[in-house]
Amino acid sequence: MFELYLDTADIGQIARFSACLPVHGITTNPSILAKAGIGLTELLPKVTEALGKQGRIHVQVVGESADAMVKEALRLQELPYDIIVKVPATEIGLAAIKQMNARDIPVLATAIYSVQQGFLAALCGADYLAPYVNRIDAIGANGVGVVADLQLLLDRHGVPCKLLPASFKNTQQVLEVLKAGVASITLPVEVASELFAHPSVQPAVNRFTEDWQEAFGRTLSFES
Ligand code: G3P
């Protein structure tokens, strides 16, 4: 089943979107947690409460060696939550991913900027890959193209790894990666709200209300 994530640690926004969308969980990184001013100990129970269920939470390691990352991942796995360990797909990170894979720790390889880098992370055993769509665009390359090519390679070689594209600045980028057949996506809250905030929608709804009230006043549909 498709997995929709929010790329935020803002509890109010998680509760807001969980009320109106099938939110599978959230993705975080050190910058997101720092910006929200919330540590994991406080965040995890609040996310569960905001989602109204045990959602999946992607948490990035901050250790700076492969061994430190693996130790950190093992501690994260001891927590009573559905945690996927995020590891930047650097040389050290790839070494950590290999070790985590050997220990059956679920991993998302993050900070993916190229097809080649992402494919190697998948071969090392990552369960998810997070290509940074808008950041790739911002350096003059093609974020959607990276996602589409990665999906092609994963399919062609039968690598059991899900794409979870991240870093979006507009809804067109979202549409294009969905068309590439990704299994999951993580959205910043601004882009998530833009998905259902087309400027024509509210005027159309207002017109229904005006027409109805002119003919039937404040009665409800079943009372008319
Ligand atoms: O999860 C990675 C993502 O947060 C990067 O997004 O908007 O900082 O480019 P952004």
Residues whose N, C-alpha, C, O or C-beta is under 5 A from the ligand:
A	BS01	G3P	D7 R135 A166 S167 F168
